Amino acid sequence: MALFNNALQRNLSVGFSGRDVTILQQFLINAGVYPEARVTGYFGQLTKFALQKFQQEQNISPAVGYFGPITKKRMSNLIKLRDVSF
């Protein structure tokens, strides 16, 4: 979990790239909301759609596919509870 929290320090949206995006993509795969499973390190439309699906499933509103503090907290809690492996 420390890797997840330490790596995801900035808010992310379409157009971002980097190691933090790669970690976000891996989380979304593990959560079962990213069937394309493309770990590219680039936050494109597929990542946005997967993040929106995650947000919808977790009742995060609005589910717009933006990674910010609310989504990060929910993901961290799921890792703590071991509902999603990372």
N, CA, C and O atoms as a Tinker XYZ file with bonds, in Angstrom:
   344  protein
     1  N      0.805000   -1.185000    0.000000    73     2
     2  CA     0.000000    0.000000    0.000000    64     1     3
     3  C      0.860000    1.265000    0.000000    63     2     4     5
     4  O      0.477000    2.274000   -0.593000    81     3
     5  N      1.990000    1.217000    0.645000    73     3     6
     6  CA     2.869000    2.386000    0.664000    64     5     7
     7  C      3.281000    2.769000   -0.755000    63     6     8     9
     8  O      3.344000    3.951000   -1.090000    81     7
     9  N      3.560000    1.765000   -1.586000    73     7    10
    10  CA     3.920000    2.040000   -2.974000    64     9    11
    11  C      2.802000    2.813000   -3.651000    63    10    12    13
    12  O      3.055000    3.804000   -4.336000    81    11
    13  N      1.572000    2.368000   -3.463000    73    11    14
    14  CA     0.421000    3.026000   -4.076000    64    13    15
    15  C      0.317000    4.469000   -3.609000    63    14    16    17
    16  O      0.253000    5.385000   -4.429000    81    15
    17  N      0.299000    4.679000   -2.289000    73    15    18
    18  CA     0.140000    6.031000   -1.749000    64    17    19
    19  C      1.309000    6.941000   -2.079000    63    18    20    21
    20  O      1.105000    8.120000   -2.369000    81    19
    21  N      2.518000    6.425000   -2.043000    73    19    22
    22  CA     3.687000    7.249000   -2.337000    64    21    23
    23  C      3.790000    7.603000   -3.809000    63    22    24    25
    24  O      4.239000    8.693000   -4.163000    81    23
    25  N      3.374000    6.682000   -4.666000    73    23    26
    26  CA     3.512000    6.904000   -6.100000    64    25    27
    27  C      2.441000    7.834000   -6.652000    63    26    28    29
    28  O      2.662000    8.517000   -7.651000    81    27
    29  N      1.295000    7.860000   -6.011000    73    27    30
    30  CA     0.184000    8.663000   -6.523000    64    29    31
    31  C      0.028000    9.942000   -5.710000    63    30    32    33
    32  O     -0.858000   10.061000   -4.863000    81    31
    33  N      0.905000   10.884000   -5.990000    73    31    34
    34  CA     0.920000   12.148000   -5.257000    64    33    35
    35  C      0.178000   13.266000   -5.983000    63    34    36    37
    36  O     -0.207000   14.259000   -5.366000    81    35
    37  N     -0.021000   13.111000   -7.275000    73    35    38
    38  CA    -0.671000   14.197000   -8.016000    64    37    39
    39  C     -2.039000   13.738000   -8.532000    63    38    40    41
    40  O     -2.299000   12.542000   -8.667000    81    39
    41  N     -2.888000   14.699000   -8.813000    73    39    42
    42  CA    -4.163000   14.412000   -9.444000    64    41    43
    43  C     -3.901000   14.078000  -10.907000    63    42    44    45
    44  O     -3.005000   14.649000  -11.530000    81    43
    45  N     -4.685000   13.154000  -11.450000    73    43    46
    46  CA    -4.429000   12.675000  -12.807000    64    45    47
    47  C     -5.683000   12.761000  -13.663000    63    46    48    49
    48  O     -6.799000   12.546000  -13.191000    81    47
    49  N     -5.468000   13.081000  -14.929000    73    47    50
    50  CA    -6.559000   13.094000  -15.898000    64    49    51
    51  C     -5.970000   12.834000  -17.280000    63    50    52    53
    52  O     -4.763000   12.650000  -17.433000    81    51
    53  N     -6.834000   12.824000  -18.271000    73    51    54
    54  CA    -6.408000   12.524000  -19.638000    64    53    55
    55  C     -5.253000   13.431000  -20.034000    63    54    56    57
    56  O     -5.286000   14.642000  -19.815000    81    55
    57  N     -4.235000   12.819000  -20.620000    73    55    58
    58  CA    -3.062000   13.543000  -21.096000    64    57    59
    59  C     -1.842000   13.401000  -20.205000    63    58    60    61
    60  O     -0.723000   13.675000  -20.639000    81    59
    61  N     -2.043000   12.976000  -18.966000    73    59    62
    62  CA    -0.915000   12.776000  -18.058000    64    61    63
    63  C     -0.192000   11.481000  -18.412000    63    62    64    65
    64  O     -0.770000   10.566000  -18.999000    81    63
    65  N      1.080000   11.427000  -18.044000    73    63    66
    66  CA     1.840000   10.197000  -18.221000    64    65    67
    67  C      2.878000   10.099000  -17.114000    63    66    68    69
    68  O      3.260000   11.092000  -16.495000    81    67
    69  N      3.318000    8.869000  -16.889000    73    67    70
    70  CA     4.343000    8.653000  -15.876000    64    69    71
    71  C      4.105000    7.384000  -15.089000    63    70    72    73
    72  O      3.161000    6.633000  -15.335000    81    71
    73  N      4.991000    7.168000  -14.136000    73    71    74
    74  CA     4.930000    5.967000  -13.291000    64    73    75
    75  C      3.639000    5.912000  -12.483000    63    74    76    77
    76  O      3.088000    4.834000  -12.263000    81    75
    77  N      3.156000    7.069000  -12.043000    73    75    78
    78  CA     1.916000    7.094000  -11.275000    64    77    79
    79  C      0.726000    6.624000  -12.108000    63    78    80    81
    80  O     -0.174000    5.963000  -11.590000    81    79
    81  N      0.721000    6.961000  -13.389000    73    79    82
    82  CA    -0.346000    6.484000  -14.274000    64    81    83
    83  C     -0.251000    4.965000  -14.433000    63    82    84    85
    84  O     -1.269000    4.273000  -14.444000    81    83
    85  N      0.966000    4.456000  -14.555000    73    83    86
    86  CA     1.173000    3.006000  -14.662000    64    85    87
    87  C      0.601000    2.307000  -13.428000    63    86    88    89
    88  O     -0.064000    1.278000  -13.552000    81    87
    89  N      0.851000    2.849000  -12.260000    73    87    90
    90  CA     0.348000    2.250000  -11.018000    64    89    91
    91  C     -1.178000    2.336000  -10.963000    63    90    92    93
    92  O     -1.838000    1.385000  -10.543000    81    91
    93  N     -1.732000    3.451000  -11.379000    73    91    94
    94  CA    -3.184000    3.587000  -11.438000    64    93    95
    95  C     -3.778000    2.549000  -12.390000    63    94    96    97
    96  O     -4.773000    1.904000  -12.058000    81    95
    97  N     -3.180000    2.383000  -13.562000    73    95    98
    98  CA    -3.668000    1.396000  -14.522000    64    97    99
    99  C     -3.614000   -0.013000  -13.949000    63    98   100   101
   100  O     -4.539000   -0.798000  -14.155000    81    99
   101  N     -2.553000   -0.342000  -13.241000    73    99   102
   102  CA    -2.446000   -1.675000  -12.645000    64   101   103
   103  C     -3.526000   -1.875000  -11.587000    63   102   104   105
   104  O     -4.107000   -2.956000  -11.495000    81   103
   105  N     -3.797000   -0.855000  -10.798000    73   103   106
   106  CA    -4.866000   -0.949000   -9.810000    64   105   107
   107  C     -6.198000   -1.221000  -10.506000    63   106   108   109
   108  O     -6.958000   -2.091000  -10.080000    81   107
   109  N     -6.478000   -0.482000  -11.567000    73   107   110
   110  CA    -7.749000   -0.641000  -12.278000    64   109   111
   111  C     -7.892000   -2.037000  -12.875000    63   110   112   113
   112  O     -8.994000   -2.584000  -12.920000    81   111
   113  N     -6.794000   -2.610000  -13.331000    73   111   114
   114  CA    -6.813000   -3.994000  -13.826000    64   113   115
   115  C     -7.157000   -4.934000  -12.677000    63   114   116   117
   116  O     -8.036000   -5.786000  -12.804000    81   115
   117  N     -6.462000   -4.773000  -11.558000    73   115   118
   118  CA    -6.690000   -5.630000  -10.394000    64   117   119
   119  C     -8.108000   -5.482000   -9.848000    63   118   120   121
   120  O     -8.660000   -6.426000   -9.284000    81   119
   121  N     -8.690000   -4.308000  -10.015000    73   119   122
   122  CA   -10.050000   -4.056000   -9.550000    64   121   123
   123  C    -11.099000   -4.621000  -10.506000    63   122   124   125
   124  O    -12.290000   -4.637000  -10.194000    81   123
   125  N    -10.648000   -5.085000  -11.671000    73   123   126
   126  CA   -11.558000   -5.696000  -12.633000    64   125   127
   127  C    -12.378000   -4.720000  -13.459000    63   126   128   129
   128  O    -13.428000   -5.083000  -13.990000    81   127
   129  N    -11.907000   -3.485000  -13.570000    73   127   130
   130  CA   -12.658000   -2.486000  -14.333000    64   129   131
   131  C    -11.930000   -2.022000  -15.592000    63   130   132   133
   132  O    -12.380000   -1.098000  -16.270000    81   131
   133  N    -10.815000   -2.658000  -15.899000    73   131   134
   134  CA   -10.000000   -2.252000  -17.053000    64   133   135
   135  C     -9.723000   -3.493000  -17.895000    63   134   136   137
   136  O     -8.606000   -4.010000  -17.895000    81   135
   137  N    -10.753000   -3.978000  -18.624000    73   135   138
   138  CA   -10.604000   -5.234000  -19.365000    64   137   139
   139  C     -9.547000   -5.182000  -20.464000    63   138   140   141
   140  O     -8.993000   -6.214000  -20.843000    81   139
   141  N     -9.269000   -3.993000  -20.973000    73   139   142
   142  CA    -8.244000   -3.880000  -22.016000    64   141   143
   143  C     -6.851000   -4.142000  -21.451000    63   142   144   145
   144  O     -5.950000   -4.563000  -22.177000    81   143
   145  N     -6.681000   -3.895000  -20.173000    73   143   146
   146  CA    -5.433000   -4.178000  -19.440000    64   145   147
   147  C     -4.194000   -3.631000  -20.140000    63   146   148   149
   148  O     -3.179000   -4.321000  -20.242000    81   147
   149  N     -4.276000   -2.412000  -20.613000    73   147   150
   150  CA    -3.138000   -1.783000  -21.290000    64   149   151
   151  C     -2.391000   -0.888000  -20.317000    63   150   152   153
   152  O     -2.826000    0.220000  -20.006000    81   151
   153  N     -1.270000   -1.385000  -19.849000    73   151   154
   154  CA    -0.421000   -0.616000  -18.933000    64   153   155
   155  C      0.624000    0.102000  -19.780000    63   154   156   157
   156  O      1.654000   -0.462000  -20.149000    81   155
   157  N      0.325000    1.361000  -20.075000    73   155   158
   158  CA     1.171000    2.138000  -20.975000    64   157   159
   159  C      1.867000    3.305000  -20.277000    63   158   160   161
   160  O      2.843000    3.848000  -20.793000    81   159
   161  N      1.363000    3.689000  -19.102000    73   159   162
   162  CA     1.897000    4.873000  -18.441000    64   161   163
   163  C      1.320000    6.154000  -18.996000    63   162   164   165
   164  O      1.719000    7.243000  -18.584000    81   163
   165  N      0.369000    6.040000  -19.942000    73   163   166
   166  CA    -0.293000    7.210000  -20.510000    64   165   167
   167  C     -1.770000    7.165000  -20.144000    63   166   168   169
   168  O     -2.426000    6.145000  -20.355000    81   167
   169  N     -2.294000    8.240000  -19.606000    73   167   170
   170  CA    -3.693000    8.340000  -19.205000    64   169   171
   171  C     -4.503000    8.788000  -20.420000    63   170   172   173
   172  O     -4.657000    9.980000  -20.685000    81   171
   173  N     -5.009000    7.806000  -21.140000    73   171   174
   174  CA    -5.833000    8.084000  -22.311000    64   173   175
   175  C     -7.284000    7.736000  -22.050000    63   174   176   177
   176  O     -7.703000    7.591000  -20.902000    81   175
   177  N     -8.042000    7.605000  -23.116000    73   175   178
   178  CA    -9.475000    7.352000  -23.003000    64   177   179
   179  C     -9.794000    6.015000  -22.328000    63   178   180   181
   180  O    -10.750000    5.933000  -21.557000    81   179
   181  N     -9.010000    4.968000  -22.605000    73   179   182
   182  CA    -9.277000    3.669000  -21.976000    64   181   183
   183  C     -9.117000    3.752000  -20.460000    63   182   184   185
   184  O     -9.915000    3.187000  -19.713000    81   183
   185  N     -8.089000    4.452000  -20.016000    73   183   186
   186  CA    -7.877000    4.628000  -18.577000    64   185   187
   187  C     -9.005000    5.456000  -17.985000    63   186   188   189
   188  O     -9.500000    5.148000  -16.900000    81   187
   189  N     -9.411000    6.496000  -18.683000    73   187   190
   190  CA   -10.509000    7.340000  -18.207000    64   189   191
   191  C    -11.785000    6.513000  -18.049000    63   190   192   193
   192  O    -12.460000    6.607000  -17.024000    81   191
   193  N    -12.119000    5.703000  -19.057000    73   191   194
   194  CA   -13.340000    4.897000  -18.994000    64   193   195
   195  C    -13.270000    3.884000  -17.857000    63   194   196   197
   196  O    -14.264000    3.658000  -17.167000    81   195
   197  N    -12.104000    3.273000  -17.658000    73   195   198
   198  CA   -11.940000    2.313000  -16.555000    64   197   199
   199  C    -12.099000    3.013000  -15.212000    63   198   200   201
   200  O    -12.731000    2.480000  -14.300000    81   199
   201  N    -11.529000    4.200000  -15.091000    73   199   202
   202  CA   -11.641000    4.957000  -13.848000    64   201   203
   203  C    -13.090000    5.375000  -13.598000    63   202   204   205
   204  O    -13.557000    5.345000  -12.459000    81   203
   205  N    -13.794000    5.761000  -14.647000    73   203   206
   206  CA   -15.216000    6.099000  -14.513000    64   205   207
   207  C    -16.001000    4.887000  -14.024000    63   206   208   209
   208  O    -16.865000    5.011000  -13.155000    81   207
   209  N    -15.705000    3.732000  -14.575000    73   207   210
   210  CA   -16.402000    2.512000  -14.155000    64   209   211
   211  C    -16.135000    2.234000  -12.677000    63   210   212   213
   212  O    -17.054000    1.904000  -11.927000    81   211
   213  N    -14.880000    2.367000  -12.263000    73   211   214
   214  CA   -14.528000    2.186000  -10.857000    64   213   215
   215  C    -15.308000    3.166000   -9.992000    63   214   216   217
   216  O    -15.882000    2.777000   -8.974000    81   215
   217  N    -15.332000    4.430000  -10.389000    73   215   218
   218  CA   -16.020000    5.451000   -9.610000    64   217   219
   219  C    -17.516000    5.156000   -9.517000    63   218   220   221
   220  O    -18.118000    5.341000   -8.459000    81   219
   221  N    -18.113000    4.705000  -10.603000    73   219   222
   222  CA   -19.532000    4.348000  -10.581000    64   221   223
   223  C    -19.787000    3.199000   -9.618000    63   222   224   225
   224  O    -20.724000    3.245000   -8.822000    81   223
   225  N    -18.949000    2.164000   -9.693000    73   223   226
   226  CA   -19.104000    1.003000   -8.813000    64   225   227
   227  C    -18.936000    1.375000   -7.345000    63   226   228   229
   228  O    -19.536000    0.748000   -6.471000    81   227
   229  N    -18.128000    2.386000   -7.072000    73   227   230
   230  CA   -17.850000    2.805000   -5.698000    64   229   231
   231  C    -18.721000    3.979000   -5.250000    63   230   232   233
   232  O    -18.522000    4.538000   -4.171000    81   231
   233  N    -19.683000    4.341000   -6.087000    73   231   234
   234  CA   -20.598000    5.456000   -5.782000    64   233   235
   235  C    -19.874000    6.770000   -5.540000    63   234   236   237
   236  O    -20.259000    7.560000   -4.678000    81   235
   237  N    -18.820000    6.990000   -6.312000    73   235   238
   238  CA   -18.107000    8.267000   -6.265000    64   237   239
   239  C    -18.750000    9.157000   -7.325000    63   238   240   241
   240  O    -18.804000    8.814000   -8.506000    81   239
   241  N    -19.233000   10.300000   -6.869000    73   239   242
   242  CA   -19.956000   11.171000   -7.781000    64   241   243
   243  C    -19.334000   12.558000   -7.759000    63   242   244   245
   244  O    -19.016000   13.076000   -6.689000    81   243
   245  N    -19.159000   13.161000   -8.921000    73   243   246
   246  CA   -19.482000   12.631000  -10.239000    64   245   247
   247  C    -18.400000   11.670000  -10.728000    63   246   248   249
   248  O    -17.215000   11.867000  -10.459000    81   247
   249  N    -18.812000   10.650000  -11.438000    73   247   250
   250  CA   -17.879000    9.663000  -11.995000    64   249   251
   251  C    -17.405000   10.171000  -13.352000    63   250   252   253
   252  O    -17.947000    9.808000  -14.396000    81   251
   253  N    -16.392000   11.008000  -13.312000    73   251   254
   254  CA   -15.939000   11.674000  -14.534000    64   253   255
   255  C    -14.602000   11.162000  -15.054000    63   254   256   257
   256  O    -14.124000   11.620000  -16.091000    81   255
   257  N    -13.996000   10.214000  -14.342000    73   255   258
   258  CA   -12.727000    9.678000  -14.805000    64   257   259
   259  C    -11.536000   10.552000  -14.460000    63   258   260   261
   260  O    -10.518000   10.525000  -15.152000    81   259
   261  N    -11.662000   11.317000  -13.404000    73   259   262
   262  CA   -10.580000   12.167000  -12.900000    64   261   263
   263  C    -10.078000   11.544000  -11.610000    63   262   264   265
   264  O    -10.873000   11.215000  -10.729000    81   263
   265  N     -8.762000   11.377000  -11.488000    73   263   266
   266  CA    -8.183000   10.804000  -10.276000    64   265   267
   267  C     -7.763000   11.928000   -9.350000    63   266   268   269
   268  O     -6.802000   12.650000   -9.615000    81   267
   269  N     -8.503000   12.063000   -8.254000    73   267   270
   270  CA    -8.218000   13.083000   -7.260000    64   269   271
   271  C     -8.263000   12.486000   -5.868000    63   270   272   273
   272  O     -8.245000   11.264000   -5.722000    81   271
   273  N     -8.322000   13.320000   -4.846000    73   271   274
   274  CA    -8.221000   12.842000   -3.469000    64   273   275
   275  C     -9.341000   11.885000   -3.040000    63   274   276   277
   276  O     -9.082000   10.962000   -2.268000    81   275
   277  N    -10.558000   12.077000   -3.511000    73   275   278
   278  CA   -11.657000   11.193000   -3.107000    64   277   279
   279  C    -11.438000    9.788000   -3.662000    63   278   280   281
   280  O    -11.580000    8.800000   -2.941000    81   279
   281  N    -11.096000    9.705000   -4.933000    73   279   282
   282  CA   -10.854000    8.404000   -5.561000    64   281   283
   283  C     -9.629000    7.737000   -4.956000    63   282   284   285
   284  O     -9.634000    6.528000   -4.725000    81   283
   285  N     -8.581000    8.507000   -4.698000    73   283   286
   286  CA    -7.369000    7.944000   -4.093000    64   285   287
   287  C     -7.676000    7.354000   -2.726000    63   286   288   289
   288  O     -7.202000    6.265000   -2.403000    81   287
   289  N     -8.465000    8.060000   -1.918000    73   287   290
   290  CA    -8.797000    7.567000   -0.589000    64   289   291
   291  C     -9.581000    6.261000   -0.677000    63   290   292   293
   292  O     -9.324000    5.330000    0.086000    81   291
   293  N    -10.527000    6.190000   -1.594000    73   291   294
   294  CA   -11.316000    4.976000   -1.750000    64   293   295
   295  C    -10.425000    3.808000   -2.175000    63   294   296   297
   296  O    -10.559000    2.700000   -1.655000    81   295
   297  N     -9.526000    4.054000   -3.111000    73   295   298
   298  CA    -8.610000    3.006000   -3.562000    64   297   299
   299  C     -7.709000    2.547000   -2.416000    63   298   300   301
   300  O     -7.494000    1.348000   -2.238000    81   299
   301  N     -7.188000    3.483000   -1.649000    73   299   302
   302  CA    -6.326000    3.138000   -0.510000    64   301   303
   303  C     -7.076000    2.282000    0.501000    63   302   304   305
   304  O     -6.523000    1.322000    1.037000    81   303
   305  N     -8.330000    2.627000    0.762000    73   303   306
   306  CA    -9.146000    1.851000    1.695000    64   305   307
   307  C     -9.383000    0.435000    1.188000    63   306   308   309
   308  O     -9.351000   -0.514000    1.972000    81   307
   309  N     -9.618000    0.279000   -0.105000    73   307   310
   310  CA    -9.820000   -1.054000   -0.670000    64   309   311
   311  C     -8.557000   -1.901000   -0.568000    63   310   312   313
   312  O     -8.627000   -3.108000   -0.336000    81   311
   313  N     -7.411000   -1.266000   -0.741000    73   311   314
   314  CA    -6.145000   -1.996000   -0.592000    64   313   315
   315  C     -5.981000   -2.428000    0.870000    63   314   316   317
   316  O     -5.595000   -3.565000    1.140000    81   315
   317  N     -6.273000   -1.528000    1.807000    73   315   318
   318  CA    -6.189000   -1.857000    3.240000    64   317   319
   319  C     -7.095000   -3.027000    3.599000    63   318   320   321
   320  O     -6.712000   -3.922000    4.352000    81   319
   321  N     -8.302000   -3.000000    3.045000    73   319   322
   322  CA    -9.266000   -4.052000    3.330000    64   321   323
   323  C     -9.006000   -5.327000    2.525000    63   322   324   325
   324  O     -9.676000   -6.345000    2.703000    81   323
   325  N     -8.026000   -5.241000    1.647000    73   323   326
   326  CA    -7.657000   -6.356000    0.770000    64   325   327
   327  C     -8.782000   -6.768000   -0.171000    63   326   328   329
   328  O     -8.850000   -7.918000   -0.606000    81   327
   329  N     -9.671000   -5.813000   -0.483000    73   327   330
   330  CA   -10.704000   -6.071000   -1.484000    64   329   331
   331  C    -10.109000   -5.998000   -2.878000    63   330   332   333
   332  O    -10.626000   -6.598000   -3.821000    81   331
   333  N     -9.014000   -5.253000   -2.997000    73   331   334
   334  CA    -8.270000   -5.176000   -4.260000    64   333   335
   335  C     -6.817000   -5.386000   -3.925000    63   334   336   337
   336  O     -6.265000   -4.698000   -3.066000    81   335
   337  N     -6.192000   -6.333000   -4.599000    73   335   338
   338  CA    -4.766000   -6.575000   -4.354000    64   337   339
   339  C     -3.941000   -5.555000   -5.105000    63   338   340   341
   340  O     -4.335000   -5.057000   -6.159000    81   339
   341  N     -2.787000   -5.258000   -4.535000    73   339   342
   342  CA    -1.869000   -4.357000   -5.220000    64   341   343
   343  C     -0.472000   -4.673000   -4.790000    63   342   344
   344  O      0.474000   -4.030000   -5.246000    81   343
